[in-house]
Amino acid sequence: MRSVFTTLAMAWREAWSNRASFWMGVVIMVVNDLVWVLFWVLTMRSIDDINGWGLIRSSCCRQSS
């Protein structure tokens, strides 16, 4: 188990040594996640249901008619 913690510590030091690259990766991952969620929200709003999966119909997610 000690080797796992040593590997994690070394990986953290390596990532943190180039902070600009580290924060660029963080920003890219956040943007990627937001685009992914937006894609599924827009898809579910237009299709309504895919094999039983759909949006919970609350006031925040209703389509205006």
MDTraj code that builds the backbone (N, CA, C; nanometers):
import mdtraj as md
import numpy as np

residues = "MET ARG SER VAL PHE THR THR LEU ALA MET ALA TRP ARG GLU ALA TRP SER ASN ARG ALA SER PHE TRP MET GLY VAL VAL ILE MET VAL VAL ASN ASP LEU VAL TRP VAL LEU PHE TRP VAL LEU THR MET ARG SER ILE ASP ASP ILE ASN GLY TRP GLY LEU ILE ARG SER SER CYS CYS ARG GLN SER SER".split()
xyz = np.array([
    [0.0824, -0.1188, 0.0000],
    [0.0000, 0.0000, 0.0000],
    [0.0874, 0.1260, 0.0000],
    [0.2043, 0.1128, 0.0596],
    [0.2947, 0.2279, 0.0645],
    [0.3364, 0.2707, -0.0760],
    [0.3540, 0.1732, -0.1656],
    [0.3959, 0.2065, -0.3025],
    [0.2871, 0.2841, -0.3762],
    [0.1602, 0.2576, -0.3453],
    [0.0506, 0.3315, -0.4076],
    [0.0559, 0.4776, -0.3649],
    [0.0746, 0.5020, -0.2354],
    [0.0821, 0.6392, -0.1866],
    [0.2059, 0.7111, -0.2402],
    [0.3160, 0.6398, -0.2528],
    [0.4371, 0.6985, -0.3097],
    [0.4151, 0.7371, -0.4551],
    [0.3493, 0.6496, -0.5301],
    [0.3199, 0.6781, -0.6705],
    [0.2271, 0.7982, -0.6830],
    [0.1237, 0.8051, -0.5988],
    [0.0324, 0.9191, -0.6013],
    [0.1040, 1.0492, -0.5663],
    [0.1907, 1.0444, -0.4672],
    [0.2654, 1.1635, -0.4273],
    [0.3571, 1.2106, -0.5402],
    [0.4234, 1.1186, -0.6045],
    [0.5119, 1.1552, -0.7159],
    [0.4317, 1.2111, -0.8340],
    [0.3177, 1.1522, -0.8622],
    [0.2329, 1.2011, -0.9718],
    [0.1821, 1.3416, -0.9406],
    [0.1444, 1.3657, -0.8153],
    [0.0972, 1.4986, -0.7751],
    [0.2088, 1.6017, -0.7897],
    [0.3284, 1.5679, -0.7449],
    [0.4422, 1.6607, -0.7563],
    [0.4733, 1.6917, -0.9022],
    [0.4674, 1.5899, -0.9862],
    [0.4958, 1.6110, -1.1283],
    [0.3903, 1.7005, -1.1929],
    [0.2639, 1.6770, -1.1622],
    [0.1553, 1.7583, -1.2193],
    [0.1622, 1.9010, -1.1674],
    [0.1943, 1.9183, -1.0404],
    [0.1953, 2.0501, -0.9781],
    [0.3200, 2.1293, -1.0158],
    [0.4246, 2.0616, -1.0639],
    [0.5483, 2.1314, -1.0989],
    [0.5279, 2.2258, -1.2174],
    [0.4373, 2.1926, -1.3061],
    [0.4038, 2.2809, -1.4175],
    [0.2604, 2.3274, -1.3969],
    [0.2442, 2.4314, -1.3178],
    [0.1096, 2.4744, -1.2755],
    [0.0229, 2.5212, -1.3904],
    [0.0819, 2.5858, -1.4902],
    [0.0013, 2.6320, -1.6039],
    [-0.0624, 2.5124, -1.6750],
    [0.0150, 2.4090, -1.6963],
    [-0.0377, 2.2888, -1.7607],
    [-0.1426, 2.2214, -1.6725],
    [-0.1177, 2.2187, -1.5420],
    [-0.2117, 2.1591, -1.4464],
    [-0.3472, 2.2291, -1.4539],
    [-0.3464, 2.3628, -1.4449],
    [-0.4734, 2.4364, -1.4457],
    [-0.5411, 2.4326, -1.5825],
    [-0.4613, 2.4263, -1.6893],
    [-0.5197, 2.4123, -1.8222],
    [-0.5951, 2.2788, -1.8318],
    [-0.5358, 2.1732, -1.7790],
    [-0.6035, 2.0432, -1.7777],
    [-0.7312, 2.0454, -1.6967],
    [-0.7279, 2.1132, -1.5808],
    [-0.8475, 2.1241, -1.4968],
    [-0.9581, 2.1977, -1.5715],
    [-0.9241, 2.3098, -1.6344],
    [-1.0246, 2.3887, -1.7082],
    [-1.0822, 2.3077, -1.8242],
    [-0.9968, 2.2377, -1.8966],
    [-1.0445, 2.1574, -2.0099],
    [-1.1382, 2.0464, -1.9622],
    [-1.1076, 1.9834, -1.8488],
    [-1.1950, 1.8771, -1.7968],
    [-1.3308, 1.9334, -1.7535],
    [-1.3315, 2.0501, -1.6911],
    [-1.4581, 2.1112, -1.6481],
    [-1.5422, 2.1481, -1.7697],
    [-1.4801, 2.2097, -1.8707],
    [-1.5535, 2.2457, -1.9926],
    [-1.6078, 2.1201, -2.0606],
    [-1.5284, 2.0154, -2.0673],
    [-1.5729, 1.8895, -2.1268],
    [-1.6949, 1.8340, -2.0537],
    [-1.6923, 1.8358, -1.9213],
    [-1.8063, 1.7854, -1.8433],
    [-1.9314, 1.8700, -1.8665],
    [-1.9145, 2.0017, -1.8723],
    [-2.0303, 2.0888, -1.8956],
    [-2.0905, 2.0666, -2.0335],
    [-2.0063, 2.0496, -2.1338],
    [-2.0558, 2.0226, -2.2699],
    [-2.1299, 1.8894, -2.2734],
    [-2.0766, 1.7885, -2.2047],
    [-2.1394, 1.6567, -2.1993],
    [-2.2787, 1.6657, -2.1365],
    [-2.2917, 1.7353, -2.0244],
    [-2.4216, 1.7502, -1.9581],
    [-2.5169, 1.8303, -2.0466],
    [-2.4689, 1.9376, -2.1068],
    [-2.5533, 2.0190, -2.1951],
    [-2.6036, 1.9358, -2.3137],
    [-2.5160, 1.8541, -2.3710],
    [-2.5562, 1.7672, -2.4818],
    [-2.6727, 1.6778, -2.4413],
    [-2.6621, 1.6120, -2.3236],
    [-2.7677, 1.5202, -2.2821],
    [-2.8958, 1.5932, -2.2444],
    [-2.8847, 1.7099, -2.1838],
    [-3.0056, 1.7867, -2.1515],
    [-3.0776, 1.8261, -2.2793],
    [-3.0032, 1.8774, -2.3768],
    [-3.0674, 1.9157, -2.5032],
    [-3.1250, 1.7955, -2.5767],
    [-3.0552, 1.6831, -2.5738],
    [-3.1046, 1.5617, -2.6384],
    [-3.2333, 1.5143, -2.5721],
    [-3.2345, 1.5085, -2.4399],
    [-3.3532, 1.4603, -2.3687],
    [-3.4704, 1.5569, -2.3811],
    [-3.4415, 1.6859, -2.3925],
    [-3.5519, 1.7813, -2.4106],
    [-3.6178, 1.7638, -2.5465],
    [-3.5405, 1.7266, -2.6471],
    [-3.5989, 1.7144, -2.7807],
    [-3.6595, 1.5759, -2.8057],
    [-3.6080, 1.4724, -2.7399],
    [-3.6562, 1.3362, -2.7632],
    [-3.7548, 1.2918, -2.6555],
    [-3.7484, 1.3473, -2.5364],
    [-3.8317, 1.3158, -2.4208],
    [-3.7912, 1.1883, -2.3488],
    [-3.7719, 1.0775, -2.4207],
    [-3.7495, 0.9512, -2.3522],
    [-3.6679, 0.8576, -2.4419],
    [-3.5665, 0.7935, -2.3835],
    [-3.4874, 0.6933, -2.4550],
    [-3.4875, 0.5675, -2.3690],
    [-3.5667, 0.4693, -2.4075],
    [-3.5785, 0.3426, -2.3334],
    [-3.6030, 0.3631, -2.1836],
    [-3.6911, 0.4539, -2.1510],
    [-3.7256, 0.4775, -2.0113],
    [-3.6414, 0.5836, -1.9438],
    [-3.5364, 0.6311, -2.0081],
    [-3.4522, 0.7357, -1.9509],
    [-3.4971, 0.8703, -2.0044],
    [-3.5157, 0.9656, -1.9168],
    [-3.5574, 1.0988, -1.9584],
    [-3.5335, 1.1987, -1.8478],
    [-3.5628, 1.3234, -1.8774],
    [-3.5475, 1.4293, -1.7783],
    [-3.6618, 1.4245, -1.6778],
    [-3.6341, 1.4618, -1.5567],
    [-3.7396, 1.4804, -1.4574],
    [-3.8114, 1.6090, -1.4949],
    [-3.9375, 1.6016, -1.5133],
    [-4.0131, 1.7184, -1.5580],
    [-4.0470, 1.8079, -1.4393],
    [-3.9643, 1.9065, -1.4193],
    [-3.9904, 2.0061, -1.3157],
    [-3.9964, 2.1418, -1.3838],
    [-4.0197, 2.2447, -1.3063],
    [-4.0339, 2.3778, -1.3650],
    [-3.9062, 2.4237, -1.4342],
    [-3.7910, 2.3754, -1.3917],
    [-3.6664, 2.4199, -1.4539],
    [-3.6419, 2.3521, -1.5875],
    [-3.7065, 2.2401, -1.6140],
    [-3.6742, 2.1631, -1.7339],
    [-3.7875, 2.1571, -1.8351],
    [-3.8984, 2.2207, -1.8102],
    [-4.0119, 2.2131, -1.9029],
    [-3.9861, 2.2948, -2.0273],
    [-4.0311, 2.2422, -2.1382],
    [-4.0231, 2.3151, -2.2629],
    [-4.1403, 2.4107, -2.2703],
    [-4.1131, 2.5292, -2.3212],
    [-4.2222, 2.6238, -2.3363],
    [-4.3008, 2.5879, -2.4627],
    [-4.4325, 2.5962, -2.4538],
    [-4.5178, 2.5578, -2.5673],
    [-4.5719, 2.6802, -2.6350],
])
top = md.Topology()
chain = top.add_chain()
for i, resn in enumerate(residues, 1):
    res = top.add_residue(resn, chain, resSeq=i)
    for name in ("N", "CA", "C"):
        top.add_atom(name, md.element.get_by_symbol(name[0]), res)
traj = md.Trajectory(xyz[None], top)
